[in-house]
């Protein structure tokens, strides 16, 4: 994937998260949980791209961390490790 594709995918995931999963007023249904499961898989797929966070902008890396903080598609310490690599604050 190119840098532009990675950043675009991160923005799309963040917008989808805000639109579909941040609204707490909707009732949880089986359809909601199925969508949530597939969304977590999409996020994990992007997270598992080797070197992904090296090419994401700092802002988009933080967007991925925001998604992870509420949906936990990966362990928090793994996300923190990727963010530290991105921002070069070890």
KANOR-V437676 format. One line per field, one symbol per residue. ss: DSSP state (@ for helix, = for strand, . for the rest). burial: I if it has 16 or more other ideal C-beta (glycine too) atoms within 10 Angstrom, else O. A space follows every 10 residues. Layout:
ss=???
burial=???
//
This chain:
ss=..@@@@@@@@ @@@@@@@@@@ @........@ @@@@@@@@@@ @@@@@@@... .@@@@..@@@ @@@@@@@@@@ @....@@@@@ @@@@@@@...
burial=OOOOOIIOII OOIIOOIOOO IOOOOOOOOO OOOOOOOOII OOIOOIIOOO OIIOIIOOOI IIIIIOIIOO OOIIOOOOIO OIIOOIOOOO
//
